[in-house]
């Protein structure tokens, strides 16, 4: 492969801060809020035109759709997101219009409705763009959108900033602490921190989500809730008969009719709707053998995904009551990625940990025992949970870099738990507080006083034990 040599040049420093967060998804927002609330100067950099990550770019409006009556709450910013969204009328009651009494009673028995209210909120993914802006502004975080981190600035093995590219050109941002919330571990990779990544053939699928308008919502809900989906439809699980908004019938019929190629995987769960006849997002288009850190693969998946969206919409129109006059309304602005790089950390959480309620002295939060990935589905219906150790956000060989979100350290099956949005938010909030405390204590991140971090997280509403 050919290469060129780029001439050396001076790079303008456009900002200096104490804590710099790269990536503005749920983990990054949480990290920035947590750090700023600890009283340190904080800046967050995001490559797209809005914050929210998978919520706003991929239209995933459910932070904790698996929340049952006995599910243990992690607390912290994940609950704050839901509460703030509900207070500004930016949520949907997904069970509010169920007319089938048997289905309604079954959902109540499962614990998804308590005291007449759903146990989880479905966020309006458009309004969340504004909510994220507002929360960051209220906390004094400096935002920078449309900016891409492309390299790091190192002093020996200590990270002291990043190089960015944007419409403004190639610029530098200096920081005392950097939090990698890119999802793909980009900053850790640039800093040469060790990482692992499964072969492309073993990576979890990527998805393109979409929504429809012109749906007769009442007619559709009557159809769906008469024979709702089961958790067993999408994974090996002891909870196979549990309720799920999983929809397969129209896509099976379309395949039988030759309207969808046999090898194409289209099966969906849906998350929200409006009285105006909009239903989304359909998490339906799943593509294997895509490497999320290969730009050619990303391009292929985006283009192929949009083609498959049209097949899916046609199947819904032809075979789903209520969709007779439906139209495609939205397609996610970016692929939904489930897995790519994962750092090698001070501690690497394991399948045994997440399946056996692991406890850690350096816990920065808890996550319910929920695993979704690699054909495994374990639902948190009994109150079981595992603690999240600070070691999984501390990459080896690089100082003053913390990692938050789905690229934290762990093995294959544990990733089915740590990739979940609540766990991403917990690692983000933990990283933000740890970064701030380390600055105040004038120590590197891996030497931070754990009890102080834990105490400050508790003050921010996070459950540690």
HUBELWO-V260643 format. One record per backbone hydrogen bond with DSSP energy under -1.0 kcal/mol. NH is the residue of the N-H (numbers start at 1). CO is the residue of the C=O. E is the energy in kcal/mol with one decimal. If there is no record, write none. Layout:
nh->NH co->CO e->E
nh->NH co->CO e->E
This chain:
nh->14 co->172 e->-2.5
nh->17 co->174 e->-2.2
nh->19 co->41 e->-2.5
nh->20 co->177 e->-2.6
nh->21 co->43 e->-3.1
nh->22 co->179 e->-2.7
nh->23 co->45 e->-3.3
nh->29 co->25 e->-3.2
nh->30 co->26 e->-1.9
nh->31 co->27 e->-2.3
nh->32 co->28 e->-2.6
nh->33 co->29 e->-2.8
nh->34 co->30 e->-2.6
nh->35 co->31 e->-2.4
nh->36 co->32 e->-2.5
nh->37 co->33 e->-2.3
nh->38 co->35 e->-1.0
nh->39 co->36 e->-1.9
nh->40 co->35 e->-1.3
nh->43 co->19 e->-2.4
nh->44 co->142 e->-2.6
nh->45 co->21 e->-2.8
nh->46 co->144 e->-2.7
nh->52 co->24 e->-3.3
nh->55 co->52 e->-2.1
nh->57 co->53 e->-3.6
nh->60 co->54 e->-1.8
nh->67 co->64 e->-1.6
nh->71 co->68 e->-1.1
nh->76 co->461 e->-1.9
nh->80 co->76 e->-1.4
nh->81 co->77 e->-2.7
nh->82 co->78 e->-1.6
nh->83 co->79 e->-2.7
nh->84 co->80 e->-3.0
nh->85 co->81 e->-2.3
nh->86 co->82 e->-2.5
nh->87 co->83 e->-2.2
nh->88 co->84 e->-1.1
nh->89 co->86 e->-1.7
nh->90 co->85 e->-2.9
nh->92 co->122 e->-1.9
nh->94 co->92 e->-1.1
nh->96 co->93 e->-1.5
nh->98 co->95 e->-1.3
nh->104 co->100 e->-2.4
nh->105 co->101 e->-2.6
nh->106 co->102 e->-2.4
nh->107 co->103 e->-2.4
nh->108 co->104 e->-2.0
nh->109 co->105 e->-2.6
nh->110 co->106 e->-2.1
nh->112 co->107 e->-2.1
nh->114 co->117 e->-2.9
nh->117 co->114 e->-1.7
nh->119 co->112 e->-2.1
nh->123 co->61 e->-3.6
nh->124 co->90 e->-3.2
nh->128 co->124 e->-1.7
nh->129 co->126 e->-1.2
nh->131 co->127 e->-2.3
nh->132 co->128 e->-2.9
nh->133 co->129 e->-1.7
nh->134 co->130 e->-2.7
nh->135 co->131 e->-2.7
nh->136 co->132 e->-2.2
nh->137 co->133 e->-2.4
nh->138 co->134 e->-2.7
nh->139 co->135 e->-1.6
nh->140 co->137 e->-1.4
nh->141 co->136 e->-2.4
nh->142 co->42 e->-2.7
nh->144 co->44 e->-1.8
nh->146 co->48 e->-2.1
nh->147 co->46 e->-2.1
nh->148 co->165 e->-2.6
nh->150 co->163 e->-2.9
nh->151 co->163 e->-1.3
nh->153 co->161 e->-2.8
nh->155 co->158 e->-3.0
nh->158 co->155 e->-1.4
nh->159 co->399 e->-2.0
nh->160 co->153 e->-3.1
nh->162 co->173 e->-2.3
nh->163 co->151 e->-2.6
nh->164 co->171 e->-3.8
nh->165 co->148 e->-2.7
nh->169 co->166 e->-2.0
nh->171 co->164 e->-1.9
nh->172 co->12 e->-2.8
nh->173 co->162 e->-2.4
nh->174 co->15 e->-2.3
nh->175 co->160 e->-2.3
nh->177 co->18 e->-2.1
nh->178 co->400 e->-2.1
nh->179 co->20 e->-3.0
nh->180 co->402 e->-3.3
nh->181 co->22 e->-2.5
nh->189 co->185 e->-2.4
nh->190 co->186 e->-2.7
nh->191 co->187 e->-2.1
nh->192 co->189 e->-1.6
nh->193 co->188 e->-2.8
nh->196 co->342 e->-3.1
nh->202 co->199 e->-2.2
nh->206 co->287 e->-2.2
nh->207 co->336 e->-2.1
nh->208 co->285 e->-1.5
nh->210 co->282 e->-1.4
nh->211 co->330 e->-2.3
nh->212 co->279 e->-3.0
nh->213 co->327 e->-2.5
nh->215 co->277 e->-2.8
nh->216 co->322 e->-2.9
nh->217 co->215 e->-1.4
nh->220 co->216 e->-2.5
nh->221 co->217 e->-2.9
nh->222 co->218 e->-2.2
nh->223 co->219 e->-1.8
nh->224 co->220 e->-3.1
nh->225 co->221 e->-2.7
nh->227 co->224 e->-1.0
nh->231 co->242 e->-2.3
nh->232 co->240 e->-2.4
nh->233 co->230 e->-1.8
nh->234 co->231 e->-1.9
nh->236 co->375 e->-3.2
nh->242 co->239 e->-2.1
nh->244 co->229 e->-1.7
nh->246 co->244 e->-1.3
nh->247 co->268 e->-4.6
nh->252 co->248 e->-2.2
nh->253 co->249 e->-2.3
nh->254 co->250 e->-1.9
nh->255 co->251 e->-1.9
nh->256 co->252 e->-2.2
nh->257 co->253 e->-1.7
nh->258 co->255 e->-1.6
nh->259 co->254 e->-2.9
nh->264 co->261 e->-1.5
nh->267 co->284 e->-1.5
nh->268 co->247 e->-2.4
nh->270 co->245 e->-1.5
nh->272 co->280 e->-1.2
nh->274 co->278 e->-2.2
nh->277 co->274 e->-1.7
nh->279 co->212 e->-2.8
nh->280 co->272 e->-2.2
nh->282 co->210 e->-3.9
nh->283 co->269 e->-2.6
nh->284 co->282 e->-1.4
nh->285 co->208 e->-1.0
nh->286 co->265 e->-1.7
nh->287 co->206 e->-2.8
nh->294 co->291 e->-2.0
nh->298 co->294 e->-2.4
nh->299 co->295 e->-2.1
nh->300 co->296 e->-2.4
nh->301 co->297 e->-2.6
nh->302 co->298 e->-2.4
nh->303 co->299 e->-2.2
nh->304 co->300 e->-2.7
nh->305 co->301 e->-2.6
nh->306 co->302 e->-1.8
nh->307 co->303 e->-1.5
nh->308 co->304 e->-2.1
nh->309 co->305 e->-1.9
nh->310 co->306 e->-1.3
nh->311 co->307 e->-1.2
nh->312 co->308 e->-2.4
nh->313 co->309 e->-2.6
nh->314 co->310 e->-2.1
nh->315 co->311 e->-2.1
nh->316 co->312 e->-2.3
nh->317 co->313 e->-2.4
nh->318 co->314 e->-2.2
nh->319 co->315 e->-2.2
nh->320 co->316 e->-1.5
nh->323 co->320 e->-2.1
nh->326 co->323 e->-1.5
nh->327 co->213 e->-2.5
nh->329 co->211 e->-2.9
nh->330 co->211 e->-1.6
nh->332 co->209 e->-3.0
nh->333 co->57 e->-1.3
nh->334 co->57 e->-1.4
nh->336 co->207 e->-3.4
nh->342 co->196 e->-2.3
nh->343 co->407 e->-2.4
nh->344 co->194 e->-2.3
nh->346 co->391 e->-1.2
nh->346 co->394 e->-1.8
nh->347 co->391 e->-1.3
nh->349 co->409 e->-1.3
nh->354 co->350 e->-2.0
nh->355 co->351 e->-2.0
nh->356 co->352 e->-1.1
nh->358 co->353 e->-2.2
nh->363 co->360 e->-1.2
nh->364 co->388 e->-3.2
nh->367 co->386 e->-2.5
nh->369 co->384 e->-2.2
nh->370 co->368 e->-2.3
nh->371 co->378 e->-1.7
nh->372 co->416 e->-1.8
nh->373 co->376 e->-2.2
nh->376 co->373 e->-1.6
nh->377 co->236 e->-2.0
nh->378 co->371 e->-2.4
nh->381 co->379 e->-1.8
nh->386 co->367 e->-2.5
nh->387 co->358 e->-2.6
nh->388 co->365 e->-3.1
nh->390 co->362 e->-1.7
nh->392 co->389 e->-1.4
nh->393 co->390 e->-1.8
nh->396 co->344 e->-2.0
nh->399 co->157 e->-2.8
nh->402 co->178 e->-2.4
nh->403 co->393 e->-2.2
nh->404 co->180 e->-2.6
nh->408 co->405 e->-1.4
nh->409 co->392 e->-2.2
nh->411 co->349 e->-2.2
nh->415 co->411 e->-1.3
nh->416 co->413 e->-1.4
nh->417 co->414 e->-1.9
nh->418 co->414 e->-2.5
nh->419 co->415 e->-1.9
nh->420 co->417 e->-1.3
nh->424 co->420 e->-2.4
nh->425 co->421 e->-2.4
nh->426 co->422 e->-2.3
nh->427 co->423 e->-2.5
nh->428 co->424 e->-2.0
nh->429 co->425 e->-2.9
nh->430 co->426 e->-2.6
nh->431 co->427 e->-2.2
nh->432 co->428 e->-2.4
nh->433 co->429 e->-2.2
nh->434 co->430 e->-2.5
nh->435 co->431 e->-2.5
nh->436 co->432 e->-2.0
nh->437 co->433 e->-2.8
nh->438 co->434 e->-2.4
nh->439 co->435 e->-1.6
nh->440 co->436 e->-2.0
nh->441 co->437 e->-2.4
nh->443 co->438 e->-2.1
nh->447 co->444 e->-1.9
nh->448 co->445 e->-1.5
nh->453 co->449 e->-1.9
nh->454 co->450 e->-2.9
nh->455 co->451 e->-2.5
nh->456 co->452 e->-2.4
nh->457 co->453 e->-2.3
nh->458 co->454 e->-2.3
nh->459 co->455 e->-1.8
nh->460 co->456 e->-1.1
nh->461 co->458 e->-1.9
nh->462 co->457 e->-2.4
nh->463 co->74 e->-2.4
